[in-house]
């Protein structure tokens, strides 16, 4: 969850455990201003159906159900990712009635305020835009394609942080992806903090951030990097992780994205 200075809360991805995790943290779906989706896998999007239905049909506290005139939650993702997200959600969300006999009129826009990109970079090795930039309600984020499952739309995120337009800074989020050492090194001067998915298991067709490759990153990158999305046997590797200079993301941790430091 990313909380902006004005208190608006955004979720980065909304996986199958998100409803229970958010409830355990003391939040309701109605406390979330918007969703940012990196790619369409169950551990990143299977909570979206619940979120969409609850926000559409239920009123909570002072937030009216969107079907009764309440605010639509915002939605951001790369357009290629958005197409796959709708393929996943459509079998449930399209069953709305339009009053004219059409029983399948539902679209993503019925449930979300889908934010259009403000800028984009043209395709490189895939047929979709290399990156798309979104700006809404004080949030500026770049969704940039990364290498996860070959041929599948998937993006890392660049969240713009800080106030100095002469020295723009980003907080970088991998989503899921392999280690692109050259790119991570190239953005280090303008990056306050990195969050990178991590696996300690090497296997053919690797699609995550294999720790051996994270460990080989330049020290300037490693000291700014937090590993996340790791296996549950983390304690077996903790000494090695900390010796490499990495921090470890665990439930309940809070980071100041401008300073790049953990605060809770």
KEKE-3310 file (N, C-alpha, C; in steps of 0.2 Angstrom, whole numbers, plus 5000, padded with zeros to 4 digits):
npx = (5004:5003:5004:4999:5004:4993:4985:4978:4976:4984:4984:4997:4996:4984:4982:4977:4977:4974:4962:4960:4972:4972:4961:4966:4975:4968:4961:4948:4940:4935:4943:4953:4960:4964:4970:4985:4991:5003:5005:4996:4994:4988:4992:4993:4982:4970:4962:4955:4942:4934:4937:4931:4917:4913:4916:4907:4894:4892:4890:4901:4904:4907:4908:4900:4892:4898:4889:4878:4880:4892:4910:4920:4933:4950:4960:4975:4985:4997:4992:4992:4993:4981:4972:4973:4970:4956:4952:4953:4944:4932:4923:4916:4913:4906:4892:4881:4866:4858:4845:4839:4838:4850:4861:4874:4882:4892:4908:4926:4926:4914:4916:4928:4937:4945:4961:4969:4984:4996:5007:5019:5031:5037:5035:5047:5055:5043:5026:5018:5018:5033:5034:5022:5015:5007:4997:4988:4978:4989:4998:5011:5016:5026:5024:5034:5039:5045:5056:5047:5038:5042:5035:5024:5014:5020:5025:5037:5037:5039:5039:5036:5044:5046:5050:5057:5058:5070:5078:5072:5066:5064:5055:5057:5049:5048:5038:5035:5050:5065:5082:5088:5102:5110:5100:5095:5107:5109:5098:5101:5106:5095:5086:5078:5074:5074:5063:5063:5057:5062:5070:5077:5079:5086:5081:5077:5072:5070:5060:5060:5068:5082:5092:5107:5110:5105:5114:5125:5124:5130:5137:5131:5118:5114:5113:5102:5092:5078:5073:5059:5043:5048:5053:5046:5056:5065:5074:5084:5092:5095:5107:5116:5109:5109:5122:5125:5120:5107:5090:5076:5059:5045:5029:5019:5030:5035:5040:5048:5047:5053:5064:5070:5070:5067:5053:5045)
npy = (4994:5011:5026:5043:5060:5067:5058:5049:5032:5019:5003:4993:4980:4967:4953:4936:4935:4947:4953:4947:4951:4965:4967:4962:4972:4982:4990:4994:4990:5001:5011:5012:5022:5019:5007:5000:4990:4978:4966:4952:4939:4927:4929:4942:4948:4942:4946:4957:4955:4954:4966:4975:4971:4973:4987:4992:4988:4989:5001:5009:5016:5033:5032:5030:5016:5013:5010:5017:5030:5034:5037:5030:5019:5022:5016:5010:5004:4997:4998:4985:4976:4979:4974:4960:4959:4962:4951:4942:4946:4948:4936:4937:4951:4956:4953:4963:4972:4982:4987:4986:4973:4967:4957:4956:4968:4974:4982:4986:4999:5001:4998:5004:5019:5021:5026:5035:5034:5047:5049:5040:5028:5021:5004:4992:4977:4970:4970:4980:4996:5002:5009:5017:5032:5039:5051:5056:5064:5068:5058:5051:5040:5028:5015:5002:4991:4975:4960:4946:4933:4927:4935:4939:4953:4963:4974:4984:4997:5015:5026:5043:5053:5065:5083:5092:5098:5099:5090:5076:5062:5044:5030:5013:4999:4982:4973:4958:4950:4947:4950:4965:4970:4981:4990:4993:4999:5010:5018:5022:5034:5042:5036:5033:5022:5004:4991:4974:4959:4942:4927:4912:4901:4893:4889:4882:4893:4904:4917:4926:4937:4931:4927:4926:4934:4946:4948:4951:4964:4981:4989:5002:5001:4990:4994:5002:4994:4984:4967:4958:4948:4935:4918:4908:4902:4911:4914:4905:4910:4923:4928:4929:4937:4949:4952:4955:4968:4970:4975:4968:4965:4964:4959:4973:4982:4999:5011:5026:5034:5044:5047:5035:5026:5014:5016:5010)
npz = (5000:4995:5003:5000:5003:5005:5011:5003:4998:4989:4981:4976:4966:4969:4976:4979:4992:4997:5002:5015:5021:5020:5029:5041:5043:5047:5038:5026:5010:5005:5010:5001:4988:4975:4962:4957:4945:4941:4933:4926:4935:4947:4960:4960:4955:4959:4970:4965:4960:4971:4977:4967:4967:4980:4981:4972:4975:4989:5003:5014:5029:5026:5013:4998:4989:4973:4963:4967:4966:4972:4973:4960:4962:4957:4943:4938:4925:4914:4897:4890:4900:4906:4897:4899:4912:4911:4904:4914:4924:4917:4916:4928:4931:4920:4920:4921:4920:4908:4907:4895:4891:4889:4897:4900:4901:4908:4910:4913:4916:4922:4935:4939:4939:4925:4922:4909:4900:4901:4894:4883:4878:4863:4856:4859:4860:4861:4856:4862:4870:4876:4888:4899:4905:4920:4927:4941:4953:4962:4961:4952:4940:4932:4921:4916:4904:4909:4911:4913:4913:4897:4883:4889:4895:4907:4920:4928:4941:4942:4954:4956:4967:4980:4979:4971:4956:4948:4952:4950:4958:4960:4967:4965:4959:4957:4953:4947:4941:4931:4935:4929:4928:4922:4919:4932:4938:4930:4933:4946:4951:4952:4960:4975:4983:4980:4977:4975:4969:4975:4973:4980:4974:4960:4944:4928:4915:4923:4931:4940:4953:4954:4968:4967:4957:4961:4971:4965:4960:4959:4973:4976:4972:4979:4992:4992:4991:4994:4997:4992:4991:4993:4997:5010:5018:5023:5034:5033:5024:5028:5034:5023:5015:5022:5024:5011:5010:5009:5013:5020:5016:5026:5032:5038:5038:5035:5024:5021:5006:5000:5008:5007:5018:5031:5042:5051)
capx = (5000:5007:5000:5002:5005:4986:4981:4975:4980:4984:4987:5001:4993:4979:4982:4971:4977:4974:4956:4962:4978:4970:4957:4970:4979:4963:4958:4942:4941:4933:4949:4958:4958:4965:4974:4990:4992:5009:5004:4990:4995:4983:4995:4994:4975:4964:4958:4952:4935:4931:4937:4926:4911:4912:4915:4901:4887:4892:4892:4904:4906:4905:4909:4894:4893:4899:4882:4873:4883:4898:4916:4923:4940:4955:4963:4981:4990:4999:4986:4993:4991:4974:4968:4973:4966:4949:4950:4952:4938:4926:4918:4912:4910:4902:4885:4877:4860:4857:4838:4836:4838:4857:4863:4881:4884:4898:4915:4930:4924:4908:4919:4934:4939:4952:4965:4972:4991:4998:5013:5021:5037:5035:5037:5054:5055:5036:5021:5015:5022:5038:5032:5016:5016:5000:4997:4981:4977:4995:5002:5014:5019:5028:5024:5039:5039:5051:5056:5045:5037:5043:5029:5018:5014:5022:5029:5040:5034:5043:5034:5039:5044:5050:5047:5062:5058:5076:5081:5067:5068:5059:5055:5057:5046:5049:5032:5039:5054:5072:5087:5091:5107:5112:5095:5095:5113:5108:5093:5103:5107:5088:5082:5078:5074:5072:5059:5064:5056:5068:5069:5083:5079:5088:5078:5077:5066:5069:5056:5060:5074:5087:5097:5114:5111:5104:5120:5131:5123:5134:5135:5127:5111:5112:5112:5096:5087:5074:5070:5052:5040:5053:5051:5045:5062:5070:5079:5090:5097:5096:5114:5119:5105:5111:5129:5126:5118:5100:5085:5071:5052:5041:5022:5019:5035:5033:5045:5047:5049:5057:5071:5072:5072:5061:5051:5042)
capy = (5000:5017:5032:5049:5065:5069:5052:5044:5026:5015:4997:4990:4974:4965:4946:4932:4936:4954:4955:4946:4955:4972:4967:4961:4978:4987:4994:4992:4991:5008:5015:5012:5026:5016:5001:5000:4983:4977:4961:4948:4933:4926:4932:4950:4951:4938:4950:4963:4954:4955:4973:4978:4970:4977:4995:4993:4986:4991:5007:5008:5022:5039:5030:5027:5012:5017:5009:5022:5037:5035:5037:5025:5018:5023:5010:5011:4998:4998:4995:4978:4973:4980:4969:4954:4960:4962:4944:4938:4948:4948:4931:4939:4957:4958:4952:4969:4973:4989:4989:4985:4966:4965:4955:4956:4975:4976:4983:4988:5006:5001:4997:5008:5025:5019:5032:5035:5036:5054:5049:5033:5026:5016:4997:4989:4970:4968:4974:4985:5002:5000:5012:5022:5036:5040:5056:5057:5065:5069:5052:5051:5033:5025:5008:5001:4983:4971:4953:4941:4927:4929:4936:4941:4960:4964:4980:4987:5004:5020:5031:5049:5055:5072:5090:5096:5096:5100:5083:5071:5055:5039:5024:5008:4993:4977:4969:4952:4951:4945:4955:4968:4974:4987:4995:4995:5003:5016:5023:5022:5041:5046:5031:5033:5015:4999:4985:4969:4952:4938:4920:4909:4895:4893:4884:4883:4898:4909:4922:4931:4940:4926:4931:4926:4940:4952:4949:4953:4971:4986:4991:5008:4998:4985:4998:5005:4988:4980:4961:4956:4942:4930:4912:4908:4900:4917:4913:4901:4915:4930:4931:4930:4943:4955:4953:4959:4975:4971:4975:4963:4967:4959:4962:4978:4987:5005:5015:5033:5033:5050:5046:5028:5023:5011:5020:5006)
capz = (5000:4995:5005:4998:5008:5007:5014:4998:4998:4983:4982:4971:4965:4973:4975:4982:5000:4999:5006:5022:5023:5022:5035:5047:5045:5050:5033:5022:5003:5004:5012:4995:4983:4968:4961:4952:4943:4937:4928:4927:4938:4952:4967:4959:4953:4961:4975:4962:4959:4977:4978:4962:4969:4986:4980:4967:4978:4996:5006:5020:5033:5022:5006:4995:4984:4967:4959:4970:4965:4976:4969:4957:4963:4952:4941:4933:4923:4906:4893:4888:4906:4907:4893:4902:4918:4910:4902:4920:4928:4913:4917:4934:4931:4914:4921:4924:4916:4905:4907:4888:4890:4889:4904:4900:4898:4912:4908:4918:4917:4927:4942:4940:4935:4922:4920:4903:4900:4899:4889:4882:4874:4858:4857:4858:4857:4861:4851:4866:4872:4881:4895:4899:4911:4922:4932:4944:4961:4965:4959:4945:4940:4925:4920:4911:4903:4912:4908:4918:4908:4890:4879:4893:4897:4914:4921:4934:4942:4944:4957:4957:4974:4981:4977:4967:4948:4945:4953:4951:4961:4960:4971:4960:4961:4951:4951:4946:4935:4932:4937:4924:4931:4918:4920:4939:4939:4926:4937:4953:4954:4953:4964:4982:4985:4975:4980:4970:4970:4976:4974:4982:4970:4953:4940:4921:4914:4929:4930:4946:4954:4957:4973:4965:4952:4965:4975:4961:4959:4962:4980:4976:4971:4984:4999:4992:4988:4998:4994:4993:4987:4994:5000:5017:5022:5022:5039:5031:5020:5031:5035:5017:5012:5026:5022:5004:5011:5007:5018:5019:5017:5029:5034:5043:5037:5032:5022:5018:4999:4998:5011:5006:5024:5034:5047:5055)
cpx = (5004:5002:5003:5001:4998:4982:4978:4980:4979:4987:4991:4999:4988:4978:4977:4971:4975:4968:4957:4967:4976:4965:4961:4974:4975:4960:4952:4944:4940:4938:4954:4956:4959:4970:4979:4992:4999:5009:4998:4992:4990:4986:4995:4987:4969:4960:4954:4945:4932:4931:4932:4919:4909:4911:4909:4895:4887:4894:4895:4906:4903:4905:4903:4896:4893:4892:4877:4875:4889:4904:4918:4931:4944:4958:4969:4984:4992:4993:4986:4991:4984:4970:4968:4969:4958:4947:4949:4946:4932:4921:4913:4909:4906:4894:4882:4871:4860:4850:4835:4837:4845:4859:4870:4884:4890:4904:4919:4928:4918:4910:4924:4934:4946:4955:4969:4979:4992:5003:5015:5028:5035:5038:5044:5054:5048:5032:5018:5020:5027:5037:5026:5016:5008:5001:4989:4982:4984:5000:5005:5018:5021:5028:5028:5040:5046:5051:5054:5044:5037:5036:5023:5019:5015:5026:5032:5037:5040:5039:5038:5038:5048:5047:5051:5062:5065:5080:5076:5069:5062:5060:5053:5054:5046:5043:5035:5044:5061:5076:5090:5096:5109:5107:5095:5101:5112:5103:5095:5103:5100:5083:5083:5078:5071:5068:5060:5062:5062:5066:5076:5084:5081:5084:5078:5071:5065:5065:5055:5067:5079:5092:5104:5115:5109:5111:5125:5130:5128:5132:5131:5120:5109:5110:5105:5090:5084:5071:5063:5049:5045:5050:5050:5051:5068:5076:5085:5095:5098:5103:5117:5116:5108:5118:5130:5123:5111:5096:5080:5064:5048:5034:5023:5025:5032:5039:5043:5051:5054:5064:5074:5074:5066:5060:5047:5043)
cpy = (5006:5023:5038:5054:5067:5064:5047:5038:5022:5008:4995:4982:4972:4957:4943:4933:4943:4956:4953:4950:4962:4972:4967:4967:4984:4992:4990:4993:4999:5013:5016:5017:5023:5010:5002:4992:4982:4971:4956:4940:4933:4930:4940:4952:4947:4941:4956:4961:4956:4963:4977:4977:4974:4984:4996:4993:4988:4998:5006:5015:5028:5038:5027:5022:5015:5016:5014:5029:5039:5035:5030:5024:5019:5016:5012:5005:5000:4995:4988:4974:4973:4975:4962:4954:4959:4955:4940:4940:4948:4943:4933:4946:4960:4957:4957:4970:4981:4991:4988:4977:4963:4963:4955:4963:4977:4977:4985:4995:5006:5001:5001:5014:5024:5025:5030:5037:5044:5054:5042:5033:5021:5009:4996:4982:4967:4972:4980:4991:5000:5003:5016:5026:5039:5046:5057:5059:5065:5063:5052:5044:5031:5018:5006:4993:4980:4964:4948:4935:4930:4930:4939:4949:4960:4970:4981:4994:5009:5026:5037:5052:5062:5078:5094:5094:5096:5093:5078:5065:5050:5033:5019:5002:4988:4974:4962:4953:4948:4951:4958:4973:4980:4992:4998:5000:5010:5021:5024:5030:5045:5041:5032:5026:5010:4994:4980:4962:4948:4931:4917:4903:4896:4888:4886:4888:4902:4915:4928:4933:4935:4929:4931:4932:4946:4954:4952:4961:4975:4988:4997:5006:4994:4989:5001:5000:4985:4973:4960:4950:4936:4924:4912:4905:4905:4916:4909:4905:4921:4932:4933:4937:4950:4957:4956:4966:4976:4972:4970:4965:4962:4962:4967:4983:4993:5009:5022:5033:5039:5049:5040:5024:5020:5015:5016:4999)
cpz = (5000:4998:5003:5004:5010:5010:5009:4998:4991:4984:4975:4971:4970:4972:4979:4989:5002:5003:5013:5025:5025:5028:5041:5048:5047:5044:5029:5015:5002:5006:5006:4990:4976:4968:4956:4951:4939:4932:4930:4929:4945:4959:4966:4958:4956:4967:4971:4961:4965:4978:4973:4965:4975:4985:4976:4971:4985:4998:5012:5023:5028:5015:5003:4990:4977:4962:4961:4970:4969:4971:4966:4959:4957:4950:4936:4932:4916:4902:4891:4894:4907:4903:4896:4908:4917:4908:4908:4924:4924:4915:4923:4933:4925:4915:4925:4918:4914:4905:4900:4886:4889:4896:4905:4898:4902:4908:4914:4920:4922:4934:4944:4936:4932:4919:4914:4904:4898:4894:4888:4878:4869:4859:4856:4856:4858:4857:4855:4868:4877:4888:4894:4906:4913:4928:4934:4951:4965:4964:4952:4945:4933:4926:4915:4910:4906:4909:4914:4914:4901:4886:4883:4895:4905:4915:4928:4935:4944:4947:4959:4964:4975:4978:4972:4960:4945:4946:4955:4954:4960:4965:4966:4963:4956:4949:4952:4940:4936:4933:4930:4927:4928:4919:4927:4940:4935:4929:4944:4955:4955:4957:4971:4986:4980:4980:4974:4973:4971:4976:4976:4978:4963:4949:4933:4919:4919:4927:4935:4947:4958:4962:4971:4961:4956:4969:4971:4958:4962:4969:4981:4975:4977:4991:4998:4991:4994:4994:4996:4989:4987:4997:5007:5021:5022:5028:5037:5027:5023:5032:5029:5014:5016:5025:5015:5005:5010:5013:5016:5021:5020:5031:5039:5043:5034:5030:5019:5011:4997:5001:5009:5012:5027:5041:5053:5053)
residu = (UNK:UNK:UNK:UNK:UNK:UNK:UNK:UNK:UNK:UNK:UNK:UNK:UNK:UNK:UNK:UNK:UNK:UNK:UNK:UNK:UNK:UNK:UNK:UNK:UNK:UNK:UNK:UNK:UNK:UNK:UNK:UNK:UNK:UNK:UNK:UNK:UNK:UNK:UNK:UNK:UNK:UNK:UNK:UNK:UNK:UNK:UNK:UNK:UNK:UNK:UNK:UNK:UNK:UNK:UNK:UNK:UNK:UNK:UNK:UNK:UNK:UNK:UNK:UNK:UNK:UNK:UNK:UNK:UNK:UNK:UNK:UNK:UNK:UNK:UNK:UNK:UNK:UNK:UNK:UNK:UNK:UNK:UNK:UNK:UNK:UNK:UNK:UNK:UNK:UNK:UNK:UNK:UNK:UNK:UNK:UNK:UNK:UNK:UNK:UNK:UNK:UNK:UNK:UNK:UNK:UNK:UNK:UNK:UNK:UNK:UNK:UNK:UNK:UNK:UNK:UNK:UNK:UNK:UNK:UNK:UNK:UNK:UNK:UNK:UNK:UNK:UNK:UNK:UNK:UNK:UNK:UNK:UNK:UNK:UNK:UNK:UNK:UNK:UNK:UNK:UNK:UNK:UNK:UNK:UNK:UNK:UNK:UNK:UNK:UNK:UNK:UNK:UNK:UNK:UNK:UNK:UNK:UNK:UNK:UNK:UNK:UNK:UNK:UNK:UNK:UNK:UNK:UNK:UNK:UNK:UNK:UNK:UNK:UNK:UNK:UNK:UNK:UNK:UNK:UNK:UNK:UNK:UNK:UNK:UNK:UNK:UNK:UNK:UNK:UNK:UNK:UNK:UNK:UNK:UNK:UNK:UNK:UNK:UNK:UNK:UNK:UNK:UNK:UNK:UNK:UNK:UNK:UNK:UNK:UNK:UNK:UNK:UNK:UNK:UNK:UNK:UNK:UNK:UNK:UNK:UNK:UNK:UNK:UNK:UNK:UNK:UNK:UNK:UNK:UNK:UNK:UNK:UNK:UNK:UNK:UNK:UNK:UNK:UNK:UNK:UNK:UNK:UNK:UNK:UNK:UNK:UNK:UNK:UNK:UNK:UNK:UNK:UNK:UNK:UNK:UNK:UNK:UNK:UNK:UNK:UNK:UNK:UNK:UNK)
# end
